[in-house]
Amino acid sequence: MQKDKASDIPKRLGIDVFAAASAAFAVSPFITIVDRSIIENASGRNKLGTALKQGFIELFSRPHRFVRTPAFFLIFGVYCSTYSAANIIDTVCSYGDWDNQTPKFLGTTITNMTTCIYKDRAFTRMFGMVAPKGLPLGSYGLFSARDCLTISASFNLPSVLAREFYDRGIFSSFEVSQNFSQMLCPAAVQLISCPLHLLGLDLYNRSGISWSSRFNFLAKNYFKTTITRIARIGPAFGIGGVGNRVIKERVSELVFDRQQVGVVATAFK
């Protein structure tokens, strides 16, 4: 039995990456537009609403060009690698009968933080107003804290909250409870993480200014940026997280149910 299980690992890992890539490709266009618009607004290059409008016009009028831009590939790389890390850790832990919470948090945090900070550095240089320069250490620290919050709320907290909702009878179906929790947690954490994101951008765009000026910047941009990031994180870790899980489950059922049918058919020959 253990040998049979081990022989399934390459297929399951392939399904993990396929599900991650499919979900990432589906949500990356929207996330690309929102991330670019937030950075352009924070730097003063463009108003948030105008930047969002221009981005969607570009997407729908020239989608074949949009998906070949460096910005799109950066976003796709972030979420494909993050979903893949979560899926692979789940698969490995299931074969070893290990608890997946700590490994998943550490693995997805390291993966997401590394790729996301690289993406933020590139986006800030590409769409900011100041001449390209290195990110301040403070920006790295703030972006890292933001990503830790987002990952915990996207990959660890939903399963805990889903079980709590289901056990209390709030949802009659555990799958519905899972989907609701997966949508709620990443969005809610933006209320806390958005100031970290804005402050990290402001440290890059405006060096050597007073903290009172920075707090005024946060107060001016907090509400609209938080709403936009909630709308952005919904596809990223809500819809994308649900899609990643559902694709993985459905493809696994398709592949391994067929394989089981083949085994049974062979046994009756």
N, C-alpha and C positions, 0 to 999 in steps of 0.2 A: 504493500500500500504506500509506504513512504517513498519507494522507488518510483511508483506511478505518479505520486504527487510531485516529486522532483522533476520528472520529465515534462510536466506541464509548465514549469516556471518560464522557459523562454517564450512560449505562446502568451502567457499572462503578462509578461513584461512588455511584449509587443503590443498587446491590447492596451496596456497602461499608457504607452507613448502615443498610440493612435487616438485614444480618447482625449488625451491632453491636447494634442495638436488640433483635433477637430474643434474642441471647445474654444481653444485659444484663437483659432482663425475666425470663428463666428463672432467673438466679442471684440477683437482687436481694432476693427475700424472705428467703432464708437469711442473706445478708450483713447485711441490716438488723437481724435479730434478734441476730446475734452481735455486731455493732458496738455496738448499744444495750446489750447485756448486759455487755460488757467495760467500757464507760464507767460503767454503774451500779455494777459491782463495784469499780472503781478509786476511785470517789467515796465508797463506803460506803453508797450508797443501797439496794443490794440484793446478795444473794449471787449469784455467777455462775450456779450451777445453777438457782436459783429464777428468775432473770431469763430464762434460756434456756427453761425450762419454760413460763413465762407467755407468752413471745413465740410459741412454737410453738402453744400453745393458742389464742392470738388469731388466728394465721394460719389454722389449720385450721377453727376455728369460725366465723370471719367474714372469709374471704379477700377478699370484695368491698370490705370496709371497710379491710382492711389495705393493699391496693394503692392506696388513696386517701390514705394518711397522708403528712404532710410528710417523715417519715423515709424512707419507701419512695421517694418521688420524688427525694430527695437522693441516695440510693444509686444508683438507676437513672440519674440524670444523670451521676454519676461514671463508671460503667462503659460507658454508651452513648457518651459523649464520648471516653473512652480507647480503646475498641475502634475507634470510627470514625476517630480520628486514626491509629491503627496501620494500618488497612485503606487509608485514603486515601493515606498516605505510601507504602505498598507499591505501590499502583496507579500513582501518579505516577512513582515511581522506575522501575517496570518499563517505562513508556512512554519514559522518557528513557535507559534502559539505565544507570542510576546505581546505585551501591552503596547499599543501603537501611539499613545498620546504624546509622550516625551520625545521619542524619535521623530514623529511627524512634525512637532513644533520646531525642534532643532533643525531638522533637514530642510523643511520648507522655508524657515526663517533665513537660514544661511543662503539658500538658493535665491529666494526672492530679494533679500537685502542686497546681495551682490549684483544681481542683474538690474534691480530697480535703481540702485544708486548710480550704476553705470548709465542707465537710461536717463535718469534725472540730470546727470552731468552733461550728457549729450544734448538733451532737450533744452536745458538752460543756456547752453552755448549757441544752439541753433536758432532759438526763438526769443532770446533775451535782447536787450538793447545795448548792454555794455560789451566791450571787446572781450572775446573769449579768454578766460583765465581759469586757474584752478579753483575748485570749490573750497571755501573756508572749512576748517575742521568743525566749526560749529554747525555748518550745514550738513556735513556727514553725520554728526551725532544726532541731529534732529530728524533727519531722514531715516536713520537707523531705528530710532525710537518709534517713529511713525509706522515703519514696516513691521516691527515686533507686535505692535498693537493690532495691525491689520491681519497679520498671519494668525495670531491667536484667535481673533474673532472670526476668521474665515475657515480654519481647519480644525480647531480644537473645541471651541465653545459651542458650535452648532450641534454636535452630536450629544453633548451633555444637556443642552437646553431642550433638544428634541425629545430626549428620554424623559426629562422632567415634565414637559407639556403632555406627553403621551400618558405617563403614569398618573397625572392629575386629572386625566379625562378631558383635557381641553380639546384634543383632536382624537377622533375615533380611529384614524389610520396613522400608523407610525410613519409611513412614507410622506403623508401630508405634513406631519409634524417636522420631519426632516427638511422638506422643501421650504416650509415657512421659516424655520430657524436659520437655514442657509441664506435666505434672503434678508432676514432681520439683522443678524449679528454684524456682518461686515458694514451694513449701512449705519447702524447705531453708533459704532465706534468712531465714525467720522466726526461726530460732535466733539470728541476729545483729540483726535489726531490731526484735524484740519489746521489748528493753530501751529502745530509743529511744522507742517508742510509749508504754510505761508511764511513763517519766521525763517525757515531754511532758505527759501527763495529770496527773502528780503536781505538776509546776510550776504548773499551773493550779489544782488543787484545794487545795494546801497551800503557801501562800507563806510565806517567812520561816522555814523549818525547817532543821535541820542536814542536812548531806549524809549523815551516818551514818544518820539517820532515813530518808532517801530510799533508801539502799542496802538497809536492812532491808525497806522496802516492795518494792523490786525482788526481793529474795531470796524474800520471802513469796509474791509473785504471779507470778514468772517462769514456773515450770513450767506451771501451769494455764492461764495466759494464752497462753503459746507454743503449747500443744496446741490451745487454742481458736482461735488465729489461724491455725494450720496447717489446721485443719478449715474455717476461713473462707476462707483464701486458695485452697484447693483448688477450690471453686466459682468464686471470683472470677477467677482467672487460669489455673487448671488446666482444670476442666470448661468454664468460660466461654471460655477461650482456645481450647480444642479446638473447642467449639461454634461460636464465631465463625468460625474457619478453615473448618470443614466446611460450615457454611451458606453462606459466601461461595463456596467451591469448587463446591458442588452447584447453587446458584442460577445461578452463572456458566455452568456446563456446560449447564443447562437452557435459559437464555436464548440463549446464543451457539451452541449446537448447533442449536437450532431456527432461528436466524437463518441459519446456514450451510446447513441443509437447504433453507430458502426460496430462498437464492441459487442453489443447484444446480438446484432445480426450475425456477426462472425461466430459467436458462441453457438448459434442454432444451426449453423451450416453442417 
